[in-house]
Amino acid sequence: MQAKHLTEKDIAHFKKQLLEMREEAETSTESADNQEDELASVTINNHPADLGTEQFEQERDASLEYMRQENLQEIDLALQKIEEGTYGLSEKSGKPIPKERLEALPTARMLVEEASDAE
């Protein structure tokens, strides 16, 4: 039951866009991992005042990693929906998601008004 408002060309466009987003997200994850490895290999005697900064940075990095993983999951779900033929349909109502919304947010899972109701 592919969204009728999306042509095969539209689907191919969004799939390409999602694959590019996935590659970019994976690259940023690898880059962050490399930076963490570099920082871990440097041993410095920290001044006690620096410990709070270090803890803050670790918590920030953990939050960023969580957001990256969540983003990857959303991208994978959208790609799965393309394969299943349900991409572009709201999970809540089954109504077509406008192309403009999908252009702005290719991982959109519902209509704007449904998403704001869910929050």
Buried (B, 14 or more C-beta within 10 A) or exposed (E): EBBEBBEEEBBEBBBEBBEEBBEEBEEBBEEBEEEEEEEEEEEEEEEEEEEEEEEEEEEEBEEEBEEBEEBBEBBEBBBEBBEEEBBBBBBBEEBBBBBEBBEEBBBBBBBBEBBEEEE
